[in-house]
Amino acid sequence: MSVRVRRVYEDPEPADGLRVLVDRLWPRGVSKDAAHVDEWPKDLTPSAELRRWYHAGEGSYEEFAARYEDELAAPGASELLDGLRESARTGPVTLLTSSKDPGRSHAAVLARLLEEA
């Protein structure tokens, strides 16, 4: 299973496979053509409340990850996550984010959950 996280601002690569935007909002300054996004499952993104809480610096990344995992256990998000797992079993999946630090973002949490399955 090949899952990786990249910034949406980086040029697409042939090894990307399925390119999935995992941000709730479309990234600034990137056209849809240039992004080469195959899927945009908004229900897999953290809630607005959780994003605001984390970006306000009120908690640790570890707590953010735990709260986000709780959100992903909800029926709609859980089904989308299962579908993404199936895609990852059949070929490479690249999770795209506009986060400045993808390794400490919701995309990294998603990648870990996909690789654990």
N, C-alpha and C positions, 0 to 999 in steps of 0.2 A: 504494500500500500504506500503510495507516494502522495503526501500532503505537504505543501509548503505555504509560507506566508510571504507576500511581497507587497510593497507599496504600489498603489494603483498608478503612481506617477512614473514608474519604471517602464521602459519599453517592453512589450510582450516578447516572450521567447518561445520557440517551438516546444521546449520541454514543459511549458506551463500546463498543457492539457486543458482541462475544463477550468475556465477562469470565472471565479465566483466573487462578486463584490459583497462584502459582509458589513458594510456601513449602511446606516439608515438613510443618510443624506448623500446625494450625489456629490462627489468630490469637486471642489472649486477648480476651475481652470482646465478641466479635462473634458474633451468632447466624447460623446458616446462612441464615435467611430474610432478615436485614438485609444480608448480604454480596452476595446476588444473584450467586453464583458459578456459571458455566455448566460449567466444567471445572476439574479439580484433578489435573494430571499430575505426581504426586510424583516420578516418575523423571526429570523435567527439573530437579529441584532439586539444588543442590550436595550432595555427600556430607557425612555428619556430620563426618568427619575434616577436610575442607576448610573447612567452616563454623567448626569449633573453631579451626583454624589461623589463619584470617583474623580472627576476633573476638578472639583472644588478642593481636593486634597484632604477629604474628611476620613479616609480610610486607606488601608494598605492594598497593594495589588492582590495579595493573597485573599483578603476579604472580598474584594471586587470579584475575583475569579469564582469564589464560592457562591456569592450571590447570583452571579451570571449563570452558573451551572444550575442553580435552583430555577431560574427563569427558563432555561432550556429544557427543564423537565416538564413544563406545561405541554398539554396535548398538541397544539399547533406547531410549536417549536420542535418538539420531540419528533414529530413526523417528518419535518423538514430535515432535521439532523440525520434521521435514519436514511432518508433519500440521498443525502450527501455522502453518507457512509457507503451506500451502494455504488455511487459514482466513483468513490475513491478505490473501491475494490476492483473496478474494471479499468482504471487508468489514472494518470496523474491528475491531481486537483490543486489549483493554486487559489488560495484565499487572498483577496485583494482588499487593502485598507488604505485610508489616507492618514492613518495614525503616524505620528513622527517617530514613535518607538514601537514598531510592530511586535517586538518580543515581549512587551509588557502591555499588550492590548487584548481586547476581546477576541481578535483573530488568533492570537496564540492559544487562548483557551479552547477555541473551536478546533484548532489543529491538533491539540493534545487529545481532546475527546475523540476526534475522528481516528487518530492513530491507535488509541487504546482499544478500539472495537475490533 
